[in-house]
Amino acid sequence: MQKQERPADAAAAEAARQARYGSLPAHVRFEDMTEEVDGAPGGAGAGYDPAGSWKYSACLALDMGL
């Protein structure tokens, strides 16, 4: 069972939280969190590089050198 707090204890706890943490930060709009960037012509960056693609695989056999 939870212990019931008395109103005086709840007010004191609220005052202690307010003194310690203050208020929440201001809301950040979605438009302020995003940025538009022009992409490379053709839609792809450098294209497909078959020689360098092994660097980004998640293959356990490659990680172990098998």
C-alpha positions, 0 to 999 in steps of 0.5 A: 500500500502507498502511504498517503501524504498530508497536504502540508507535506505535499506542498513542502515537497512541491516547493522543494522540487520547484526550488531544486529543478525550477521550470521546464524549458521552453517548447522547441517548434518542429520547424526549429529542429529541422533544416532543409539542405539541397541534395546532390544532383541525381539524388545520390551522393557518391553512388555505389562503391562496391569496393568500399561497401564491405566496410558497412556490412554487419556480417559476423563472418567478416568481423571474425575474418572468416 
